Amino acid sequence: MLFYNIKLKKYSQELRKQMTDAERLLWSKIRGKQLKGLQFYRQRIIGNYIVDFYCPKATVTVELDGGQHYTDEGMIKDKNRDEYMTAQGLKVLRFSDREVFENINGVIQRIYYNLP
């Protein structure tokens, strides 16, 4: 079982209520066990982080990156997050918001191929 910071619970609930358009679009394609019959969760707390999407059976997290992720500070934070997730035995898949809007089928295909 993965450690999670209970103090982030209210924040993760708020993030679920205020999904971005890119998150909403991807969620519509992966919710309800649509990919290989596997359950995904959104805005899941892992350690001191909240990941956009998480599939526990596949040990995969999916992150959607908006503009703030491409700043120097954002890239450092993402690198630290990815290193933490990898140390927990999780695979991290990252996509830009733009990629989700312009190539949702490619995004879904890449997620699909990273599932058992």
BELHUPE-V966189 format. One record per pair of residues at least 24 apart in sequence whose C-alpha atoms are under 8 Angstrom apart, sorted by the first residue. I is the first residue (numbers start at 1). J is the second residue. D is the distance in Angstrom with one decimal. If there is no record, write none. Layout:
BEGIN
i=I j=J d=D
i=I j=J d=D
END
This chain:
BEGIN
i=2 j=46 d=6.6
i=2 j=47 d=7.2
i=2 j=88 d=7.6
i=3 j=46 d=6.3
i=3 j=47 d=5.1
i=4 j=45 d=5.7
i=4 j=46 d=4.9
i=4 j=47 d=4.1
i=4 j=48 d=6.3
i=4 j=49 d=8.0
i=5 j=45 d=7.0
i=5 j=46 d=7.3
i=5 j=47 d=5.7
i=5 j=48 d=5.4
i=5 j=49 d=7.9
i=8 j=45 d=7.1
i=8 j=48 d=7.6
i=8 j=50 d=7.8
i=9 j=45 d=7.4
i=12 j=43 d=5.5
i=12 j=44 d=6.8
i=12 j=45 d=7.1
i=12 j=50 d=6.7
i=13 j=43 d=7.5
i=15 j=43 d=6.5
i=16 j=42 d=6.8
i=16 j=43 d=6.1
i=22 j=64 d=7.5
i=22 j=97 d=5.5
i=22 j=98 d=8.0
i=22 j=100 d=6.2
i=22 j=101 d=6.7
i=23 j=52 d=7.7
i=23 j=64 d=7.1
i=25 j=100 d=7.7
i=25 j=101 d=7.9
i=26 j=100 d=7.1
i=26 j=104 d=7.4
i=29 j=108 d=7.6
i=35 j=112 d=6.4
i=36 j=112 d=7.5
i=36 j=115 d=7.7
i=49 j=81 d=7.3
i=58 j=114 d=8.0
i=58 j=115 d=5.6
i=58 j=116 d=6.1
i=59 j=89 d=7.1
i=59 j=90 d=4.9
i=59 j=91 d=6.3
i=60 j=90 d=5.5
i=60 j=91 d=4.7
i=60 j=92 d=6.0
i=60 j=93 d=7.3
i=60 j=114 d=7.8
i=60 j=115 d=7.7
i=61 j=90 d=6.9
i=61 j=91 d=6.1
i=61 j=92 d=4.9
i=61 j=93 d=6.2
i=62 j=92 d=6.0
i=62 j=93 d=4.8
i=62 j=94 d=5.9
i=62 j=95 d=7.8
i=63 j=92 d=7.3
i=63 j=93 d=6.2
i=63 j=94 d=4.8
i=63 j=95 d=6.3
i=64 j=94 d=5.9
i=64 j=95 d=5.0
i=64 j=96 d=5.4
i=64 j=97 d=5.8
i=65 j=94 d=7.1
i=65 j=95 d=6.1
i=65 j=96 d=4.6
i=65 j=97 d=5.7
i=66 j=96 d=6.2
i=66 j=97 d=5.5
END
